[in-house]
């Protein structure tokens, strides 16, 4: 009988396909796996629920990849968990610069998935004290539980558009999407603000840019828009108010809320579903 209560998997969203496969194999052996995209319910505070998941976990699986080593959120999860002196199992899924690994991680024997998924999985089983009769692996991601969200949307807007943003937040909650908002979400006050924003945007499922003349004049909103494009985070342009010709988004498609709000939200909902966000 497996005595493990909860395994928290810390990873970058870029490695989600691998993590879905791994979590499916662990669940086949009776392990309770905590993954942000599955455990956080609509309307819950993303960062607060992650902290709760970390505190309730017995073991942390830290997925090492070039993406996770650059993710401020993944590194924060690791540090928060390590501070409580609980067991960590690092797993290596691709070649990385080992000099980038923190000392205490570098000194822990990791499970190596680079050459063989099966061998890596057996190493994880050994680390968890699992001894299956036969080793089987899933070839497709574990089925998602209903009514669970896949990620969060980063909200980018000018302060003058808070009236529209308030209704946008209600829409996101009603349709099961979490969001990160500077005014409302938990903050990491130990890091520089622009570094925190970079990590939040990189790990987001989408950036929702609220367009208006105020957005056009906002240096932060424009930087968030351009950075989202640079790191390949999908951007949805939401025209909340009248907006004249704008070079930054010239030729790009936007969802118009200015003429018909209800149709705008229906269009946004359809687009988010089509993008499987």
C-alpha positions as CSV (number, residue, x, y, z in Angstrom):
1,X,0.0,0.0,0.0
2,X,1.4,3.4,-0.9
3,X,1.8,5.7,2.1
4,X,2.4,8.9,0.2
5,X,-0.3,11.5,0.8
6,X,0.4,14.3,-1.8
7,X,3.1,14.9,-4.4
8,X,3.3,18.5,-5.6
9,X,4.7,18.7,-9.2
10,X,6.6,22.0,-9.8
11,X,7.1,22.7,-13.5
12,X,7.0,25.3,-16.3
13,X,3.9,25.4,-18.5
14,X,6.1,24.7,-21.5
15,X,6.6,21.2,-20.0
16,X,2.9,20.5,-19.5
17,X,2.6,17.5,-21.9
18,X,5.4,15.7,-20.1
19,X,3.9,16.5,-16.7
20,X,0.5,15.2,-17.7
21,X,2.0,11.9,-18.7
22,X,4.0,11.7,-15.5
23,X,1.0,12.5,-13.3
24,X,-1.0,9.8,-15.1
25,X,1.6,7.2,-14.3
26,X,1.9,8.2,-10.7
27,X,-1.9,8.1,-10.3
28,X,-2.0,4.6,-11.7
29,X,0.1,3.6,-8.6
30,X,-2.3,5.3,-6.2
31,X,-0.3,8.5,-5.7
32,X,-2.3,11.7,-5.1
33,X,-0.8,14.3,-7.4
34,X,-1.2,18.1,-7.0
35,X,-1.0,20.0,-10.3
36,X,-2.0,23.7,-10.5
37,X,-4.1,23.4,-13.7
38,X,-6.3,20.6,-12.1
39,X,-6.6,21.5,-8.5
40,X,-7.3,25.2,-8.5
41,X,-11.0,26.0,-8.9
42,X,-12.5,28.9,-10.8
43,X,-12.4,32.2,-8.9
44,X,-9.7,31.1,-6.5
45,X,-6.5,33.1,-6.0
46,X,-3.9,31.3,-8.1
47,X,-0.9,32.1,-5.9
48,X,-2.7,31.5,-2.6
49,X,-3.8,28.0,-3.7
50,X,-0.3,27.1,-4.9
51,X,1.0,28.0,-1.5
52,X,-1.6,25.9,0.1
53,X,-0.8,23.0,-2.2
54,X,2.9,23.3,-1.3
55,X,2.1,23.3,2.5
56,X,-0.1,20.2,2.2
57,X,2.4,18.2,0.1
58,X,4.7,15.5,1.5
59,X,7.0,15.4,-1.5
60,X,7.9,17.9,-4.2
61,X,8.8,16.7,-7.7
62,X,10.9,19.5,-9.3
63,X,10.9,19.1,-13.1
64,X,14.2,20.5,-14.4
65,X,14.2,22.0,-17.9
66,X,15.6,25.1,-19.5
67,X,12.2,26.7,-19.1
68,X,11.7,25.8,-15.4
69,X,15.2,27.1,-14.5
70,X,14.1,30.5,-15.9
71,X,10.7,30.5,-14.3
72,X,10.6,32.7,-11.2
73,X,7.4,31.0,-10.0
74,X,8.9,27.5,-10.3
75,X,12.0,28.6,-8.3
76,X,9.8,30.3,-5.7
77,X,7.8,27.1,-5.3
78,X,11.0,25.1,-4.8
79,X,12.4,27.6,-2.3
80,X,9.1,27.8,-0.3
81,X,8.9,24.0,-0.1
82,X,12.6,23.5,0.7
83,X,12.4,25.9,3.6
84,X,10.3,23.3,5.4
85,X,13.0,20.7,4.9
86,X,10.8,18.1,3.2
87,X,11.7,15.6,0.5
88,X,12.4,16.8,-3.0
89,X,12.8,14.6,-6.1
90,X,14.4,16.5,-9.0
91,X,13.8,15.0,-12.4
92,X,15.8,16.0,-15.5
93,X,13.9,16.0,-18.8
94,X,16.4,17.7,-21.0
95,X,20.0,18.9,-21.1
96,X,20.6,22.0,-19.1
97,X,23.5,24.0,-17.8
98,X,24.1,22.2,-14.5
99,X,25.9,25.2,-13.1
100,X,22.5,26.9,-13.0
101,X,21.1,24.4,-10.5
102,X,21.0,25.6,-6.9
103,X,23.5,23.8,-4.7
104,X,21.0,21.8,-2.6
105,X,19.3,20.5,-5.8
106,X,22.6,19.7,-7.5
107,X,23.6,17.6,-4.5
108,X,20.4,15.5,-4.7
109,X,20.3,12.4,-7.0
110,X,17.8,13.2,-9.8
111,X,15.7,10.9,-11.9
112,X,17.0,11.2,-15.5
113,X,14.4,11.1,-18.2
114,X,16.6,12.3,-21.0
115,X,17.4,9.0,-22.6
116,X,14.5,6.8,-21.4
117,X,11.2,7.8,-20.0
118,X,10.7,4.3,-18.6
119,X,14.0,4.3,-16.7
120,X,13.3,7.8,-15.4
121,X,9.9,6.7,-14.1
122,X,11.4,3.7,-12.3
123,X,13.8,6.1,-10.6
124,X,10.8,8.2,-9.5
125,X,9.0,5.1,-8.2
126,X,12.1,4.1,-6.2
127,X,12.3,7.6,-4.7
128,X,8.7,7.4,-3.7
129,X,9.0,3.9,-2.3
130,X,6.7,2.5,-4.9
131,X,7.4,-1.1,-6.2
132,X,4.9,-1.9,-8.9
133,X,4.6,-5.5,-10.2
134,X,5.0,-4.2,-13.7
135,X,5.9,-0.8,-15.0
136,X,3.3,0.7,-17.3
137,X,3.3,4.2,-18.7
138,X,0.5,6.3,-20.1
139,X,0.7,7.4,-23.7
140,X,-1.9,10.1,-23.4
141,X,-2.4,12.8,-20.8
142,X,-4.5,11.9,-17.8
143,X,-8.1,13.0,-18.3
144,X,-8.9,16.4,-16.9
145,X,-11.5,16.7,-14.1
146,X,-14.6,18.7,-15.1
147,X,-15.0,22.3,-14.1
148,X,-11.2,22.7,-13.5
149,X,-9.2,25.5,-15.1
150,X,-6.1,25.0,-17.2
151,X,-4.2,28.2,-16.2
152,X,-4.6,31.9,-15.7
153,X,-4.9,35.0,-17.8
154,X,-2.7,38.0,-17.3
155,X,-4.7,41.2,-17.3
156,X,-3.0,44.1,-19.0
157,X,-4.7,47.5,-18.8
158,X,-4.5,51.1,-17.9
159,X,-5.9,52.3,-14.6
160,X,-8.5,54.5,-16.4
161,X,-10.2,51.3,-17.7
162,X,-10.9,49.7,-14.3
163,X,-14.7,50.0,-15.0
164,X,-14.3,47.5,-17.9
165,X,-11.8,45.4,-16.1
166,X,-14.2,44.8,-13.2
167,X,-16.8,43.3,-15.6
168,X,-14.0,41.3,-17.3
169,X,-13.0,39.7,-14.0
170,X,-16.6,38.7,-13.4
171,X,-16.8,37.1,-16.8
172,X,-13.5,35.2,-16.3
173,X,-14.7,33.8,-12.9
174,X,-18.1,32.8,-14.3
175,X,-16.5,30.8,-17.1
176,X,-13.8,29.1,-15.0
177,X,-10.7,31.2,-15.9
178,X,-8.3,32.4,-13.2
179,X,-6.5,35.6,-13.7
180,X,-3.5,37.6,-12.5
181,X,-4.1,41.3,-11.8
182,X,-1.6,43.7,-10.3
183,X,-4.2,45.4,-8.1
184,X,-5.7,42.2,-6.7
185,X,-3.4,39.2,-6.9
186,X,-0.8,38.1,-4.4
187,X,2.6,39.6,-5.0
188,X,6.2,38.5,-4.5
189,X,7.6,41.5,-2.7
190,X,11.1,39.9,-2.5
191,X,11.7,40.3,-6.3
192,X,11.9,43.3,-8.5
193,X,8.6,44.2,-10.0
194,X,9.6,43.9,-13.6
195,X,11.2,40.5,-13.0
196,X,8.0,39.3,-11.3
197,X,5.9,40.6,-14.3
198,X,8.2,38.7,-16.7
199,X,7.6,35.4,-14.9
200,X,3.9,36.0,-14.5
201,X,3.5,36.7,-18.3
202,X,5.7,33.8,-19.3
203,X,3.7,31.3,-17.2
204,X,0.3,32.7,-18.2
205,X,-2.0,30.9,-20.6
206,X,-2.9,34.2,-22.2
207,X,-2.5,37.9,-22.0
208,X,-5.7,40.0,-22.2
209,X,-4.8,43.5,-23.3
210,X,-7.6,46.0,-22.7
211,X,-7.4,48.6,-25.5
212,X,-8.3,52.2,-25.1
213,X,-6.7,55.6,-25.6
214,X,-5.4,55.2,-22.0
215,X,-3.8,51.9,-22.9
216,X,-2.1,53.5,-25.8
217,X,-0.5,56.1,-23.5
218,X,0.5,53.6,-20.8
219,X,4.2,52.6,-21.0
220,X,3.6,49.5,-18.9
221,X,0.7,48.2,-20.9
222,X,2.6,48.5,-24.2
223,X,5.6,46.8,-22.6
224,X,3.4,43.9,-21.4
225,X,1.9,43.6,-24.9
226,X,5.3,43.4,-26.6
227,X,6.8,41.1,-24.0
228,X,3.9,38.7,-24.3
229,X,4.5,38.5,-28.0
230,X,8.2,38.0,-27.5
231,X,7.7,35.0,-25.2
232,X,4.9,33.5,-27.2
233,X,2.1,34.0,-24.7
234,X,-1.1,34.3,-26.7
235,X,-2.5,37.9,-26.7
236,X,-6.2,38.7,-27.0
237,X,-6.8,42.4,-27.8
238,X,-10.0,43.6,-26.2
239,X,-11.2,47.0,-27.5
240,X,-13.0,48.4,-24.4
241,X,-13.4,52.0,-25.6
242,X,-13.0,54.2,-28.7
243,X,-9.4,53.8,-30.0
244,X,-7.9,55.7,-32.9
245,X,-5.3,54.2,-35.3
246,X,-2.5,52.7,-33.3
247,X,0.8,51.6,-34.8
248,X,1.6,49.0,-32.1
249,X,-1.4,46.9,-33.2
250,X,-1.8,47.9,-36.8
251,X,-3.3,45.1,-38.8
252,X,-4.1,42.9,-35.8
253,X,-7.5,41.5,-35.0
254,X,-9.3,42.6,-31.9
255,X,-12.5,41.8,-30.1
256,X,-14.8,44.9,-30.0
257,X,-16.6,45.5,-26.8
258,X,-17.2,49.2,-27.5
259,X,-20.2,48.5,-29.8
260,X,-21.8,45.5,-28.2
261,X,-20.5,44.2,-24.8
262,X,-22.5,41.0,-24.8
263,X,-21.3,40.0,-28.3
264,X,-17.7,40.9,-27.2
265,X,-17.8,38.5,-24.3
266,X,-19.3,35.8,-26.4
267,X,-16.6,36.2,-28.9
268,X,-13.9,36.2,-26.2
269,X,-15.4,33.0,-24.7
270,X,-15.4,31.3,-28.1
271,X,-11.8,32.3,-28.8
272,X,-10.6,31.1,-25.5
273,X,-12.2,27.8,-26.0
274,X,-10.9,27.5,-29.6
275,X,-7.4,28.1,-28.3
276,X,-8.1,25.5,-25.6
277,X,-7.2,27.9,-22.8
